[in-house]
Amino acid sequence: MTLTWIIIAVAAVLAVAVISLYNKLVRLRNTVRSAWSDIDVQLKKRYDLVPNLVETVKGYAAHEQSLFTKVTDARAQAIKATGPAETAKAENQLRDSLKSLFAVAEAYPDLKANQDFLQLQTQLKEIEDNIEAARRYYNAVVRDFNTAIEQFPSNLVASQFGFERNDFFELESPEVERKAVKVGFR
């Protein structure tokens, strides 16, 4: 009779442990999804701001048509991107094209003094800061989730219930990303 109670107690403890680990993994997975959604919101704000910025600069630097096309194309690619890896790649291209746009703006003193341009530039900086904060938070949550599904004994529960690693939202190629943007004028 005592052996039966011991087996029942061990089974109950194991069941509680599995349920607890499962719930932890579900909570972490949902936090990852929520963090990604926060990044998506900030990226949408940036996508909405970019056309206004391009139009403002166009008025001053009409001969820089190839740059405007590059920014517009990069924005379109970023909007189409799905998932952290593809989005990170597209966002890096958009960020680079925006750096070039601001570098061109530096050559036009009237543009740098234009209130609309300054306001758009300030808004973009705020959005970039928000994206960076959301990206850091997302990567921290992904790190915690990936660690949880790899550690014993939660890895047993994760593998049984189909929990999979998530990608970090990171620089495509850090050695290239850290270099200054080169801008040439004709």
C-alpha positions as CSV (number, residue, x, y, z in Angstrom):
1,M,0.0,0.0,0.0
2,T,2.8,2.5,0.8
3,L,4.6,1.7,-2.4
4,T,1.4,2.7,-4.3
5,W,1.3,6.0,-2.4
6,I,4.9,6.6,-3.1
7,I,4.4,6.0,-6.8
8,I,1.3,8.2,-6.8
9,A,3.3,11.0,-5.0
10,V,6.2,10.7,-7.4
11,A,3.8,10.8,-10.4
12,A,2.0,13.9,-9.0
13,V,5.3,15.7,-8.4
14,L,6.4,14.9,-12.0
15,A,3.1,16.0,-13.4
16,V,3.3,19.3,-11.4
17,A,6.9,19.8,-12.6
18,V,6.0,19.2,-16.3
19,I,3.0,21.5,-16.0
20,S,5.1,24.2,-14.4
21,L,7.9,23.9,-17.0
22,Y,5.3,23.9,-19.9
23,N,3.6,27.0,-18.5
24,K,7.0,28.8,-18.1
25,L,7.9,28.0,-21.7
26,V,4.5,29.2,-22.9
27,R,4.9,32.4,-21.0
28,L,8.4,33.0,-22.4
29,R,7.2,32.2,-26.0
30,N,4.3,34.7,-25.6
31,T,6.7,37.3,-24.2
32,V,9.0,36.8,-27.3
33,R,5.9,37.3,-29.6
34,S,4.9,40.4,-27.6
35,A,8.5,41.8,-27.8
36,W,8.5,41.2,-31.6
37,S,5.2,43.0,-31.9
38,D,6.7,46.0,-30.1
39,I,9.6,46.1,-32.6
40,D,7.0,45.9,-35.5
41,V,5.1,48.9,-34.1
42,Q,8.3,51.0,-34.0
43,L,9.3,49.9,-37.5
44,K,5.9,50.8,-38.9
45,K,6.4,54.3,-37.4
46,R,9.7,54.6,-39.1
47,Y,8.3,53.4,-42.4
48,D,5.5,56.0,-42.2
49,L,8.1,58.8,-41.5
50,V,10.6,57.9,-44.2
51,P,8.5,59.2,-47.2
52,N,8.0,62.5,-45.5
53,L,11.7,62.8,-44.9
54,V,12.6,61.9,-48.5
55,E,10.1,64.4,-49.9
56,T,11.6,67.2,-47.7
57,V,15.1,66.5,-48.8
58,K,14.1,66.1,-52.4
59,G,13.1,69.8,-52.5
60,Y,16.7,70.8,-51.7
61,A,18.7,68.1,-53.4
62,A,16.7,67.1,-56.5
63,H,19.9,65.8,-58.3
64,E,20.3,63.0,-55.7
65,Q,17.6,60.9,-57.4
66,S,19.6,57.6,-57.1
67,L,19.8,58.1,-53.3
68,F,16.0,58.7,-53.0
69,T,15.4,55.6,-55.1
70,K,17.7,53.6,-52.8
71,V,15.9,54.9,-49.7
72,T,12.5,54.1,-51.2
73,D,13.6,50.6,-52.3
74,A,15.1,49.9,-48.9
75,R,11.9,51.0,-47.2
76,A,9.8,48.7,-49.5
77,Q,12.1,45.7,-48.7
78,A,11.9,46.4,-45.0
79,I,8.1,46.5,-45.1
80,K,8.0,43.1,-46.9
81,A,10.4,41.4,-44.6
82,T,9.2,38.7,-42.3
83,G,10.8,37.2,-39.2
84,P,13.7,38.6,-37.2
85,A,16.6,37.5,-39.6
86,E,15.0,38.8,-42.8
87,T,13.8,42.0,-41.0
88,A,17.2,42.7,-39.5
89,K,18.8,42.4,-42.9
90,A,16.3,44.8,-44.5
91,E,16.4,47.2,-41.6
92,N,20.2,47.4,-41.8
93,Q,19.9,48.3,-45.5
94,L,17.2,51.0,-44.7
95,R,19.3,52.4,-41.9
96,D,22.4,52.6,-44.2
97,S,20.3,54.4,-46.9
98,L,19.0,56.8,-44.2
99,K,22.5,57.6,-43.1
100,S,23.4,58.5,-46.7
101,L,20.3,60.7,-46.8
102,F,21.4,62.6,-43.7
103,A,24.9,62.9,-45.1
104,V,23.5,64.5,-48.2
105,A,21.4,66.8,-46.1
106,E,24.6,68.0,-44.4
107,A,25.7,69.6,-47.7
108,Y,22.6,71.8,-47.8
109,P,22.6,74.5,-45.0
110,D,19.1,75.7,-46.0
111,L,17.8,72.2,-45.5
112,K,19.5,71.7,-42.2
113,A,17.7,74.9,-41.0
114,N,14.3,73.8,-42.3
115,Q,11.9,73.3,-39.4
116,D,10.1,70.4,-41.2
117,F,13.3,68.6,-41.8
118,L,14.5,69.2,-38.2
119,Q,11.3,67.9,-36.8
120,L,11.3,64.8,-39.0
121,Q,15.0,64.2,-38.1
122,T,14.1,64.5,-34.4
123,Q,11.2,62.1,-34.8
124,L,13.4,59.6,-36.7
125,K,16.0,59.8,-33.9
126,E,13.3,59.1,-31.3
127,I,12.0,56.2,-33.3
128,E,15.5,54.8,-33.8
129,D,16.1,55.0,-30.0
130,N,12.8,53.2,-29.4
131,I,13.7,50.5,-32.0
132,E,17.0,50.0,-30.2
133,A,15.3,49.6,-26.8
134,A,12.7,47.2,-28.3
135,R,15.4,45.3,-30.0
136,R,17.4,44.9,-26.8
137,Y,14.4,43.8,-24.9
138,Y,13.4,41.3,-27.6
139,N,16.9,39.8,-27.7
140,A,16.9,39.5,-23.9
141,V,13.6,37.7,-24.0
142,V,14.8,35.4,-26.9
143,R,17.9,34.7,-24.9
144,D,15.8,33.6,-21.9
145,F,13.5,31.6,-24.0
146,N,16.3,29.8,-25.9
147,T,18.1,29.1,-22.7
148,A,14.9,27.7,-21.1
149,I,14.3,25.3,-24.0
150,E,17.9,24.1,-23.9
151,Q,18.4,23.6,-20.2
152,F,17.6,20.3,-18.5
153,P,14.8,19.3,-17.6
154,S,12.8,22.0,-19.5
155,N,14.5,20.8,-22.7
156,L,12.6,17.5,-22.3
157,V,9.3,19.4,-22.1
158,A,10.2,21.7,-24.9
159,S,11.1,18.9,-27.3
160,Q,7.9,17.1,-26.4
161,F,5.6,20.1,-27.1
162,G,7.5,21.5,-30.1
163,F,9.0,24.6,-28.6
164,E,11.7,25.9,-31.0
165,R,14.5,28.4,-30.7
166,N,13.9,31.9,-31.9
167,D,16.3,34.1,-33.9
168,F,17.9,37.2,-32.4
169,F,17.3,40.5,-34.1
170,E,20.9,41.4,-34.7
171,L,23.3,43.1,-37.1
172,E,23.7,41.3,-40.4
173,S,27.5,41.7,-40.4
174,P,28.8,43.7,-37.5
175,E,32.2,44.5,-39.1
176,V,30.5,46.2,-42.0
177,E,27.8,47.9,-39.9
178,R,30.3,49.6,-37.7
179,K,32.1,51.4,-40.6
180,A,31.2,55.0,-41.4
181,V,29.0,55.6,-44.5
182,K,30.9,56.9,-47.5
183,V,29.0,59.6,-49.4
184,G,30.3,61.0,-52.7
185,F,29.1,64.2,-54.4
186,R,29.1,64.7,-58.1
